[in-house]
């Protein structure tokens, strides 16, 4: 299947992330359980390379989980547009003051009223090791038709959308 707008898979991935913005970040808690928390992606462009940025509280349970194990999964979903992203990588806390200032915005101010210089405010940098996305281009009606046809013929539905593993 052709790429939308003839963009590279990397550009398509970043376009989808920018459009969705809210991610579920999954970490391993010290009791071994996987825990997911919603965070807002702060990246504004593909120029960020293979790093996602989030603001978090240094005193949060999320930060404690990351001190024990930095492996994370970041998932994005836009069911209304049939777009899904799964990213695996390694997370670390960052105190980069210049990056905090660059990414700071009014929505972040609502969560951290003492501003970017508050010692409890940290940036979470997720270095992506593996990226994968699914993007269904056809309408719901076309999808339903393809699934009904597959059910009738006993064959899996074809051309349900674009699925890519992306190298960053």
C-alpha positions in Angstrom: 0.0 0.0 0.0 1.3 3.5 -0.9 2.3 5.8 1.9 -0.1 8.7 2.6 1.1 11.9 0.9 4.2 10.2 -0.3 5.9 10.7 3.1 8.6 8.5 4.6 7.5 6.0 7.3 9.5 8.1 9.8 7.6 11.3 8.8 4.3 9.4 8.8 5.0 8.1 12.3 5.8 11.6 13.6 2.7 13.1 11.9 0.5 10.5 13.6 2.2 11.2 17.0 1.7 14.9 16.6 -1.9 14.5 15.7 -2.7 12.2 18.7 -0.3 13.8 21.3 -1.7 11.9 24.3 0.2 8.6 25.1 -0.1 5.8 27.5 3.4 5.2 28.9 3.9 1.7 30.4 6.5 1.0 33.0 7.3 -2.0 35.2 6.5 -1.3 38.9 8.9 -2.6 41.6 6.3 -5.4 42.3 6.7 -6.6 38.7 3.3 -5.4 37.4 3.1 -3.3 34.3 1.5 0.1 34.8 0.4 2.6 32.3 -0.2 6.3 32.7 -1.4 9.0 30.3 1.1 11.7 29.4 1.2 14.5 26.9 3.8 14.4 24.2 5.8 17.6 24.1 7.6 17.0 20.8 6.7 19.6 18.2 8.5 18.2 15.2 10.4 15.3 13.6 13.6 17.2 14.5 13.5 15.5 17.9 15.0 12.4 16.3 14.2 9.2 18.1 13.4 10.8 21.4 10.0 11.6 22.9 9.7 14.2 25.6 7.2 14.4 28.5 7.0 16.5 31.6 6.6 14.5 34.8 6.9 15.0 38.6 10.2 13.8 40.0 8.3 12.6 43.1 5.7 10.6 41.2 5.4 6.8 41.2 6.2 6.9 37.5 9.6 8.5 38.3 10.2 5.8 40.9 9.3 3.0 38.5 11.8 4.5 36.0 14.6 4.6 38.5 14.1 0.8 39.0 13.7 -0.1 35.3 13.9 2.3 32.4 12.3 0.0 29.8 9.0 1.5 28.6 6.3 1.1 26.0 4.5 4.2 24.7 1.2 3.6 23.0 -1.0 6.1 21.0 -4.5 5.4 19.8 -6.9 7.4 17.7 -9.9 5.0 17.2 -11.9 7.5 15.3 -9.2 7.7 12.6 -8.2 4.0 13.0 -4.6 5.0 13.8 -2.5 3.1 16.4 1.2 3.4 17.4 3.4 1.3 19.7 6.9 2.4 20.6 9.4 0.5 22.8 12.4 2.1 24.3 14.4 3.3 27.3 13.4 6.2 29.4 15.5 8.5 31.6 14.8 11.7 33.6 16.5 14.9 32.3 17.1 18.2 34.0 18.0 20.0 30.7 16.9 23.6 31.6 17.0 24.8 28.0 14.9 21.9 26.8 12.4 22.6 29.6 12.1 26.2 28.6 11.7 25.3 24.9 8.9 22.8 25.6 7.1 24.6 28.4 3.5 25.7 27.6 0.3 26.8 29.3 -1.1 23.3 29.5 2.1 22.2 31.3 1.8 25.2 33.6 -1.6 23.9 34.8 0.0 20.7 36.0 3.2 22.3 37.3 2.1 25.8 38.6 5.6 26.6 40.0 7.1 26.7 36.5 9.9 24.8 34.7 12.4 25.8 37.4 10.5 23.8 40.1 13.0 21.1 41.3 10.1 18.6 41.2 9.6 19.1 37.4 11.6 16.7 35.3 11.6 15.9 31.6 11.1 12.3 30.7 13.2 11.4 27.6 12.1 8.2 25.9 14.7 7.0 23.5 12.9 4.9 20.9 14.3 1.5 20.0 11.4 0.1 18.1 8.4 1.8 16.4 5.3 0.3 14.8 2.1 1.8 13.5 -1.2 0.8 12.0 -3.1 3.3 9.9 -6.4 2.3 8.2 -7.3 4.6 5.3 -10.6 3.1 4.1 -13.9 4.1 5.5 -15.8 2.1 8.2 -18.2 0.9 5.5 -15.4 -0.4 3.3 -13.8 -2.1 6.4 -17.1 -3.7 7.3 -17.5 -5.0 3.8 -14.0 -6.5 3.7 -14.6 -8.2 7.1 -17.9 -9.6 6.0 -16.4 -10.9 2.8 -13.6 -12.5 4.8 -16.1 -14.1 7.2 -18.0 -15.5 4.2 -15.0 -16.8 2.3 -13.0 -18.0 5.3 -10.0 -15.9 4.2 -8.5 -13.1 6.2 -9.4 -9.5 5.1 -6.8 -7.9 2.8 -5.7 -4.3 2.4 -7.2 -3.1 5.7 -4.6 -0.4 6.0 -0.9 0.4 6.4 1.2 -1.4 9.0 4.8 -0.5 9.3 7.8 -1.1 11.5 9.8 2.0 11.4 13.6 2.4 11.8 14.6 5.6 13.5 
